[in-house]
Amino acid sequence: MRLWRRSASPEPAVARSAAAGARYGSPQDRLKGDLQETARQRLVIASALFAVAFAAVGLRMGYVSLLRDGAEPTQRVAARGGSIQSERADIVDRNGAVLATSVPVMSAFVNPHLVIDPLDAARKIVTALPDLKYEDVREKLEADKTFFWIKRGLSPREHDRVNRLGIPGLDFQAEERRIYPQGTAAAHILGYASVDNSGLAGVERYFDQQLQSGETVQLSIDLRLQRMVERELARGIHKFSAIGGTAIVMDATNGEILAMASAPTFNPNSTKTLTNEALFNRATLGVYEQGSTFKIFNTAMALDSGKVTVASVFDATSPIRIDRFTINDDHAQRRPMNVAEIFKFSSNIGSAKMAVEVMGPEGQRAFLDKIGFLRPLNTQLPEVAAPLWPRHWMRINTMTIAFGHGISVTPLHLVTGSAAMVNGGILYPPSLVKRTAASDKGRRVIQTKTSVNMRQLLRLNAVEGTGKNANLPGYEVGGKTGTAEKPGRGGYRQKALISSFVGMFPMNDPKFVILYSLDEPKGLPETGGYATAGWVAAPSVKVIVENIASLYGILPGDLKEGLPPIEIASTPVPATVAPQPQLMPVSVRRSPGDHRKALPVRPAPGQTAAAPGPGVRGLASE
């Protein structure tokens, strides 16, 4: 056996020298080593970060696709019947009656991956929800996805029926749904909201941010009067076979809209009724030639110029021939007439000569611009249209515009301008919300004496002129008819009329301005076959005046000169409290020597009834 001797360790001095040589090489070697070490550290850190990111994404995908409860898209409410808190505030009328509110509802959704038998499940679902189509439901249940809405905003009965099916993968989510307790009432004012509670039209859209923040919106309309106006509009459309119509009631003293209706209409609770025709608001989106109602502004313009008086005479003996057109009178007198007679007999010839001889094209254009007829109205609706007027305002345009042809404005333009002509000469922007101390004070557009003259002329027309069918004894009604042929290809359509009447009362101190207009009414034997405004529109304004007098307890004795102005009582609604409708009868107490003392609505808890100011008569409201 051979024994080998282990070699001895290097000398310590030699080992130290070798280590020193490896560790303390040249400066270039040392720099290279440092850079390599730094690079390795950065790679390690970057790799770790990427690993964490990929792990987070992977976990999230797994949670969403496999573990999550299927309550997508995320709502601000809890699933499986959890409690919900209403965030969109109410819309109420001037007396606190609820027009739009939000209620908790359940919505059904499904995770197709959890459905065992899609065909059987689809059959059961359409049995419980008959408004759904079997093919649509089956397609959703067979899809390779994890979430589908079956139906949102279930009624309590629908929720109960679906819940009893016991289908795996079918679940519910608590949401909030916008409802309109009054149905079709004031639909074009309110508009409607989406399934996600966002405003899409009307004041719902205009005040969307305010409503989303929980602040109640109180409108100027009176629900009771709104229903009366809508009923009368529907009756007139049916009676005269019109294709549509509009009606507006405005407070002449401040521009508040008390009622506004357009037909055909829709029910904001039912998406099936939301057709283009029904959604069209004729009061603010329809621009029409307004016919002889424009003689209100033509006459006021001439009188306000100071160049003519009510007694000034213009020759209306013969038709006016200009270019290839001839201007005639429907109620021709064939003689010179003063301004009062021109207005009373609604003379196109006299009005045209008055416009040309007194103001001319530039003067007429400037006046119509001053009263806002050349631009869209500024009100609390997104659906407003711009007027149509001549680009080149020539002599013939001046003549035809004098009697309401050649320029088109909305019915709300007509009401707003008419209010300024009779309220003392102040133009107020139309408002769908109640006026406050900070509201627009209006601006003067005509002199007070001109406004007084216009009241007299409008009253004359209702007593002796074309508006006699609107006169209601004891209520000092005034107004003006307007019948305009609708334009068509190659000219005007003689049998297609816009027949309107704009009325005001009481004429000694106008408070209410009423417009009633029918689109393409048809004459009846009782009207002699005529479908003009005096026959089809003026009688409905009389009905609305009667409704207003009955609603607010106005008696003929209340309209005597020297009495304080009329005011309509209302109930302010605190912004932080959702009001409940206050429904109670009108109460009017009288004692000898009192012309009228009306009791306002009894306020709800937390509300304070607005009292009329000194020297103001208050009208009862509920």
C-alpha angles and dihedrals in degrees: 000000000000123000120210122204117230112239114250124250117264117268113276093239092053092049092050091051092051093049091047090051092052094045101037103042125147120313091252091056092048092051092048092053093050092052093050091050091051092050092051091052092051092049091052092050094047092048091051092050093049090048092053092047094050091046091052093049091047093050092048092050091049092049094048096045101038114015108030119104094242095243093137136178091050112248132191089249136072125257127243097038098313118166118274131201119217111238102173110080128225129266113220137179125245090279097046098261108152113246099168131013141157126245133185114258138171124241124201122226135169140211103213092201089067097047110105100194112020095184095051091042092052091051092052094046095053089047090057093039106034093178089070123084119239095223093052093050093045091051090054094048092051095047121112094239136103101226139042132156111236096186133336126214099026119193115237090256093050091048091053093049094049093044091055091058091076094205114171111240093024112112143155137242126200113235141158123255130196114231133182110213093193095057113209094359111123090351095153090050096047098039113188143269132236126251086265091055097252117139113251103173144005122010088333087070098034093053096031095124093046092049092046089054090057099254115141116233116217115199128207094233122106109224092210093054091042091059092048092052093047091049093052092046092051091048093052093047091051095044096050097033092238121171092227146326149190138223131189134184116195134182101240093204098062111004096252113153109228096181136000126179135178128185138242090042140178142224110244088205091064122058089196090072095052098102124150091248094050094045092053108107104212092190096062107012101039113088112195140167099254099206121206094354083082088069086078089068096036091055094043090050092053095045093046091054089068091227095104138032132203087268095053113119130224125184112248096164099114136028117262116245115198124165105321094332133093123203115210137173123243090207096035117191095177094215143084111285136191122236093266092053092046088055095042095050092036093233115194091190094052092044093050093050091046091054096046099041098041108034111005126203097304095045092049093048092049092051094049090048090051092056092047100253095130099058139044118277120255107230140130096276127089090209103081128133132212119241121251116231137159117284089208108041103206136168094271090050090053090054097048094042088055088070098034106269127114094035128071127201135165122265088247089058088054094051094045093050093045091053090056091051093058107028095072097284103295119135113212122188109244111258131199092188127065115272120246134190088269094053124113109287092209128234133255115255102165135022121267092243090053089054090051090052090050091052089054093048094047091049090049091053092053093049103039108004140062094305099062093118090065095055116115112190113241096018102081096230119186132177152129134250124224128189116178128181112229116241119246140164110318096000143328126335105233096200095044106081139174102211115192141168124193113196137180136193148228091019094197087065110000116220104159130047115192128191122189120179134172125198114223099343118185124229122246133206089254090058093046089251091298122135096185123132096258089062105034106027109028095062091054091053087054089054091050091050089053090050092050092049091049095044096050098033096244115167126191090250090061091066099063117127116260095040120117116266121273120256129185114229119226140172118245115223120219110238093229097050124071103224127223120222113267107213116181136131125271112261123202121178122192134190131180111285095020116112091198140332113186126192117225122222116288106253122240120240109294093019131108122207114234109240120212115253125251113300093015127121113222124217121216119250135176 
